[in-house]
Amino acid sequence: MDIKQLKLSRRHALKAAGAGIIAGAAGSSGCSNAPEKALGPQPIDGIMPWSNWSGNQVSYPAERARPRNIEALVSLLKETDGKIRAVGAGHSFSALVPTDETLLSMARFRGISHINQDTKEVTVGAGTRLAALGDDLWDNDLGMINMPDVNTQTLAGAIATSTHGTGQEFGSLSHFVTALTLVTANGEILKCSATENKDVFDAARCNIGSLGIITDITIQVRDTYYLKERSEMFPMDEAFERMEKLGLEKRRFEAYGLPHANHILLIEFEEVSKEEADAKQGEVVSGDAYETFRTLADVIEMMPFLRGAVMNIAPRTVGVEERYGPWNKIFGNVRDMRFNEMEYTVPAEDGLACFREVLETIKEKDIDIIFPIEYRYVGEDDIWLSQFYQRPGAAISVHNFHDKPYLPYFAEMEAIFDRYQGRPHWGKIHTKTAQDFAELYPQWDAFKAVRQRLDPTRRFINEHLDKIFPVTS
């Protein structure tokens, strides 16, 4: 069987749950899961717009740069002035990228340039998509130690925001970086690692694009492996008991709480042998699990009085789902249904209490949301601006569809996260400012000092980052 031919959907069980709810609720409603197509941002004065994946961030860059190599990048930085923002896959929901000056793509910096089989380290171009990196590692009998579920992101973008997978014994992608190359605002090339330019290394492994342009990244990998994914729906109290046990065991798992329901979907990951995976893996229809919840949102919009009842119909009928396959195909996930997202990481020991409060608040305040709430654990690290700096974390993600209101809902959730000293995901929506971050990050001043040294003229600071790194701070 050609593994590259497999179409595996990590959210198959969640999709089945949504489909079951719809079957029980919609009847002959005739609702479609395809929202009306609206015109996107249009050119202004001949300038083509840039927008992120969800469409909530838009800008009109006067210049677009796509350097072909590091020499061209250095020349660009030395020979120009003005603001520059690097862009990857555009999968950040916060305003990290927008600029009306120069938008810089690192799309030509991609692929694996070096493999050290002895130390299990690979050097990768900054613009490499995670899906492509996974395929290349697989072809070389290697595997990432952990991986986010969205695999369309670029490696540099994921590192810049401490994007992560799940498992308390595993750090974010930034945690696995062992070296990187950064080009500063004046065109200086810095090689950074734990033994060379260490202060820059500690800052750059989660840099929100504020230090310079990263051209290549060396990451720790391992021998390739196979995974079994097991999905099962549990009543809420039983799910919380199981999550507490799994968290203590530091197992890879994630949970999806269904708003206005009394059930939680648990997805566990376990390494298995090649023989077991080959014997049991099969083709699963590819697709985005959130398609079904989009249809449900349209149904409930027409019949809002049904929401509480229908959200509890399907979970009682969903059976156990198991999938087997190569690590990159099980971890990786396609996102076709667009949404906006807020994610906060709270201390791991407070995670379940915070998760429960989120679900209870949605019910008590009758918040108009049906999008599942995601819960994961991530291991601690020593990276200055990582959400997991010196504390293991529980990451809780809330979403709504890209064309549905989300700010009032997110405001309610952010107030909860604040009570648990939550740290926002840099690439997700939040309202935090410099004063908040100074309290949340012990190395905040150290990071600012490195930032000021590398970029004294603030070339890498856009309007959003002005609030995070104001001139007077």
GUDRENTOR-342966 format. One line per field, with one value per residue (C-alpha): residue number from 1; x, z, y; residue in one letter. Coordinates in steps of 0.02 Angstrom, whole numbers. Layout:
REM residues N
seq	[NUM_...]
east	[X_...]
up	[Z_...]
north	[Y_...]
type	[a_...]
This chain:
REM residues 473
seq	[1_2_3_4_5_6_7_8_9_10_11_12_13_14_15_16_17_18_19_20_21_22_23_24_25_26_27_28_29_30_31_32_33_34_35_36_37_38_39_40_41_42_43_44_45_46_47_48_49_50_51_52_53_54_55_56_57_58_59_60_61_62_63_64_65_66_67_68_69_70_71_72_73_74_75_76_77_78_79_80_81_82_83_84_85_86_87_88_89_90_91_92_93_94_95_96_97_98_99_100_101_102_103_104_105_106_107_108_109_110_111_112_113_114_115_116_117_118_119_120_121_122_123_124_125_126_127_128_129_130_131_132_133_134_135_136_137_138_139_140_141_142_143_144_145_146_147_148_149_150_151_152_153_154_155_156_157_158_159_160_161_162_163_164_165_166_167_168_169_170_171_172_173_174_175_176_177_178_179_180_181_182_183_184_185_186_187_188_189_190_191_192_193_194_195_196_197_198_199_200_201_202_203_204_205_206_207_208_209_210_211_212_213_214_215_216_217_218_219_220_221_222_223_224_225_226_227_228_229_230_231_232_233_234_235_236_237_238_239_240_241_242_243_244_245_246_247_248_249_250_251_252_253_254_255_256_257_258_259_260_261_262_263_264_265_266_267_268_269_270_271_272_273_274_275_276_277_278_279_280_281_282_283_284_285_286_287_288_289_290_291_292_293_294_295_296_297_298_299_300_301_302_303_304_305_306_307_308_309_310_311_312_313_314_315_316_317_318_319_320_321_322_323_324_325_326_327_328_329_330_331_332_333_334_335_336_337_338_339_340_341_342_343_344_345_346_347_348_349_350_351_352_353_354_355_356_357_358_359_360_361_362_363_364_365_366_367_368_369_370_371_372_373_374_375_376_377_378_379_380_381_382_383_384_385_386_387_388_389_390_391_392_393_394_395_396_397_398_399_400_401_402_403_404_405_406_407_408_409_410_411_412_413_414_415_416_417_418_419_420_421_422_423_424_425_426_427_428_429_430_431_432_433_434_435_436_437_438_439_440_441_442_443_444_445_446_447_448_449_450_451_452_453_454_455_456_457_458_459_460_461_462_463_464_465_466_467_468_469_470_471_472_473]
east	[0_67_60_56_-108_-196_-321_-333_-444_-390_-561_-662_-748_-787_-858_-966_-1030_-1079_-1160_-1261_-1321_-1374_-1464_-1560_-1597_-1608_-1730_-1789_-1726_-1641_-1495_-1331_-1159_-1093_-1105_-1146_-991_-953_-833_-665_-558_-541_-393_-373_-285_-219_-140_-189_-243_-166_-278_-249_-331_-489_-506_-508_-341_-318_-184_-124_65_146_287_299_467_512_702_775_918_1002_1112_957_878_1031_1034_850_875_1032_970_794_715_539_434_447_334_369_223_208_46_-63_-135_-120_-280_-195_-128_53_72_-27_77_49_236_339_270_409_379_507_425_589_676_606_654_782_960_1053_1021_1132_1084_1200_1119_949_947_885_908_755_713_606_467_443_264_242_153_300_424_329_335_522_561_456_553_713_645_635_495_454_445_277_173_26_-136_-138_2_-15_87_267_400_461_285_249_413_380_219_265_136_116_39_-20_60_128_296_315_355_299_388_500_561_641_742_929_995_936_998_929_959_944_871_1043_1078_1191_1183_1178_1202_1112_1112_1135_1322_1322_1226_1130_1028_965_931_827_727_715_640_476_498_329_427_498_686_731_706_741_808_837_800_882_765_783_695_688_670_506_356_174_24_-144_-278_-427_-579_-723_-865_-890_-1015_-938_-897_-822_-722_-647_-597_-511_-425_-354_-282_-213_-135_-45_20_82_-2_-36_-221_-339_-518_-661_-800_-966_-1051_-1222_-1194_-1151_-1019_-836_-741_-572_-439_-289_-129_-20_136_118_229_237_162_10_-14_3_-121_-253_-236_-368_-427_-534_-625_-529_-615_-638_-738_-799_-902_-1037_-1038_-1054_-1212_-1274_-1242_-1351_-1489_-1488_-1487_-1655_-1719_-1625_-1746_-1677_-1496_-1487_-1582_-1495_-1321_-1354_-1430_-1282_-1149_-1246_-1240_-1059_-953_-766_-661_-484_-359_-183_-49_118_148_134_-31_-111_-50_-78_-250_-330_-433_-561_-693_-629_-644_-571_-485_-429_-313_-244_-124_-155_-46_-68_-129_-272_-317_-466_-544_-528_-596_-746_-778_-773_-904_-1014_-1007_-1065_-1217_-1254_-1242_-1328_-1189_-1238_-1097_-1089_-906_-811_-686_-514_-407_-225_-73_101_267_366_521_650_604_579_413_345_174_254_402_448_277_186_25_-153_-199_-384_-445_-612_-673_-815_-843_-759_-923_-1004_-982_-840_-779_-915_-890_-702_-715_-813_-683_-534_-602_-600_-424_-364_-422_-304_-153_-173_-47_-119_-58_36_-48_-226_-344_-313_-321_-161_-38_141_90_2_148_271_174_154_334_482_604_502_634_773_677_647_832_878_741_800_980_936_806_836_739_586_580_494_359_186_32_-11_166_168_46_156_321_276_414_403_414]
up	[0_-49_111_16_-64_105_145_333_430_608_653_585_751_780_604_639_798_706_567_695_777_610_564_726_718_540_468_307_346_177_252_158_237_103_164_43_-46_-7_-103_-20_-2_-165_-238_-184_-302_-397_-243_-220_-44_67_188_308_298_393_314_477_439_282_223_64_51_-65_-100_-102_-91_-122_-110_-198_-75_79_-25_-103_69_139_-8_16_199_170_20_78_228_296_379_333_390_348_297_298_270_340_472_615_672_767_667_663_474_407_337_206_170_123_139_133_82_122_5_-89_71_84_97_198_165_287_387_529_555_705_808_724_676_512_442_353_253_348_217_218_248_388_273_151_294_358_188_169_343_309_149_253_389_512_612_704_891_896_770_765_687_556_435_307_414_374_495_532_564_682_776_788_886_986_891_966_963_1116_1259_1424_1396_1229_1205_1064_896_962_1098_967_883_909_794_673_557_577_467_560_503_441_346_474_471_644_678_840_956_1139_1117_991_1013_1153_1204_1026_1019_1178_1105_924_958_989_910_835_686_787_785_603_463_498_345_409_565_634_732_834_756_787_694_602_687_672_773_828_856_964_978_1099_1166_1355_1473_1543_1720_1659_1528_1660_1766_1617_1568_1742_1735_1559_1607_1755_1640_1520_1376_1205_1201_1161_1206_1120_1227_1138_1186_1270_1279_1418_1322_1278_1138_1191_1060_1118_1022_1048_956_872_769_580_572_674_576_408_462_525_431_301_194_280_182_194_246_378_529_556_396_491_633_505_441_619_650_500_563_737_665_587_740_893_1016_967_1011_1186_1138_975_1046_1159_1029_933_1069_1147_982_927_941_959_809_780_646_610_503_487_613_489_417_586_659_502_464_321_366_232_341_393_570_691_849_1022_1122_1297_1394_1581_1706_1679_1856_1826_1653_1692_1809_1676_1541_1648_1684_1498_1460_1608_1563_1386_1457_1598_1489_1342_1224_1044_995_938_884_988_1118_1103_1254_1249_1363_1316_1405_1480_1403_1432_1283_1339_1253_1241_1319_1408_1483_1648_1666_1580_1507_1464_1300_1276_1105_1065_889_784_597_498_449_622_763_877_978_1115_1139_1145_1270_1389_1370_1389_1557_1615_1551_1641_1808_1780_1728_1549_1415_1241_1088_990_827_896_940_1106_1182_1285_1287_1344_1526_1526_1448_1569_1708_1616_1557_1679_1535_1455_1483_1421_1260_1235_1257_1121_1010_1029_992_834_767_838_697_723_545_599_705_631_710_810_878_924_1063_1121_1105_1122_1100_1280_1355]
north	[0_171_273_436_380_366_501_500_620_648_716_569_534_717_725_573_654_811_712_616_775_844_684_693_879_939_815_893_1068_1080_1175_1174_1168_1284_1463_1601_1660_1841_1950_1956_2113_2208_2304_2485_2606_2457_2375_2194_2148_2017_1921_1779_1608_1653_1825_1923_2008_2113_2233_2317_2297_2423_2301_2112_2026_1844_1830_1679_1650_1722_1839_1917_1934_2021_2141_2180_2222_2324_2422_2466_2547_2549_2415_2231_2089_1908_1798_1609_1517_1657_1542_1668_1750_1891_2038_1981_1996_2146_2288_2421_2428_2273_2096_1966_1785_1652_1526_1495_1442_1268_1086_989_1047_933_775_716_535_518_658_644_828_903_1079_1144_1300_1424_1424_1235_1181_1055_934_935_918_768_683_719_651_497_464_469_352_496_574_733_703_791_888_1010_951_1090_1044_1185_1305_1350_1292_1469_1530_1386_1417_1604_1573_1414_1314_1140_968_875_778_841_756_846_1029_1142_1141_1279_1160_1047_1185_1159_1297_1431_1566_1742_1895_2059_2225_2285_2124_2040_1848_1769_1584_1546_1396_1351_1385_1528_1691_1606_1757_1776_1590_1598_1742_1683_1512_1607_1777_1832_1898_2042_2007_1980_1853_1670_1577_1401_1300_1143_1031_873_725_537_373_356_276_229_282_217_349_300_414_388_496_500_580_738_680_517_612_727_577_497_660_681_505_528_694_616_479_614_526_602_644_786_821_909_980_998_1163_1145_957_836_739_758_672_600_560_459_423_271_214_45_-70_-61_-234_-185_-24_-113_-245_-124_39_72_214_344_478_640_799_931_873_1051_1042_950_1075_1213_1130_1113_1299_1340_1223_1300_1475_1432_1338_1406_1328_1157_1192_1118_962_922_944_794_678_608_589_444_350_379_222_197_247_183_230_170_247_338_476_620_561_535_700_804_873_970_1123_1168_1251_1422_1488_1615_1556_1608_1495_1519_1409_1396_1302_1115_1087_1210_1149_1038_1166_1300_1184_1141_1326_1364_1230_1279_1464_1430_1340_1462_1617_1530_1582_1553_1434_1253_1245_1112_1174_1093_1042_985_971_1034_1013_1157_1237_1375_1486_1665_1703_1527_1502_1354_1447_1361_1281_1137_1199_1154_1238_1276_1334_1414_1447_1511_1503_1640_1723_1710_1837_1788_1938_1937_1749_1766_1908_1795_1658_1775_1833_1651_1622_1778_1708_1560_1666_1610_1654_1684_1593_1726_1679_1676_1819_1906_2080_2079_2224_2254_2275_2107_2017_2095_2009_1843_1819_1827_1858_1997_2130_2016_1985_2171_2207_2081_2149_2328_2279_2183_2303_2478_2564_2451_2386_2226_2311_2334_2413_2256_2238_2423_2378_2235_2328_2513_2639_2695_2519]
type	[m_d_i_k_q_l_k_l_s_r_r_h_a_l_k_a_a_g_a_g_i_i_a_g_a_a_g_s_s_g_c_s_n_a_p_e_k_a_l_g_p_q_p_i_d_g_i_m_p_w_s_n_w_s_g_n_q_v_s_y_p_a_e_r_a_r_p_r_n_i_e_a_l_v_s_l_l_k_e_t_d_g_k_i_r_a_v_g_a_g_h_s_f_s_a_l_v_p_t_d_e_t_l_l_s_m_a_r_f_r_g_i_s_h_i_n_q_d_t_k_e_v_t_v_g_a_g_t_r_l_a_a_l_g_d_d_l_w_d_n_d_l_g_m_i_n_m_p_d_v_n_t_q_t_l_a_g_a_i_a_t_s_t_h_g_t_g_q_e_f_g_s_l_s_h_f_v_t_a_l_t_l_v_t_a_n_g_e_i_l_k_c_s_a_t_e_n_k_d_v_f_d_a_a_r_c_n_i_g_s_l_g_i_i_t_d_i_t_i_q_v_r_d_t_y_y_l_k_e_r_s_e_m_f_p_m_d_e_a_f_e_r_m_e_k_l_g_l_e_k_r_r_f_e_a_y_g_l_p_h_a_n_h_i_l_l_i_e_f_e_e_v_s_k_e_e_a_d_a_k_q_g_e_v_v_s_g_d_a_y_e_t_f_r_t_l_a_d_v_i_e_m_m_p_f_l_r_g_a_v_m_n_i_a_p_r_t_v_g_v_e_e_r_y_g_p_w_n_k_i_f_g_n_v_r_d_m_r_f_n_e_m_e_y_t_v_p_a_e_d_g_l_a_c_f_r_e_v_l_e_t_i_k_e_k_d_i_d_i_i_f_p_i_e_y_r_y_v_g_e_d_d_i_w_l_s_q_f_y_q_r_p_g_a_a_i_s_v_h_n_f_h_d_k_p_y_l_p_y_f_a_e_m_e_a_i_f_d_r_y_q_g_r_p_h_w_g_k_i_h_t_k_t_a_q_d_f_a_e_l_y_p_q_w_d_a_f_k_a_v_r_q_r_l_d_p_t_r_r_f_i_n_e_h_l_d_k_i_f_p_v_t_s]
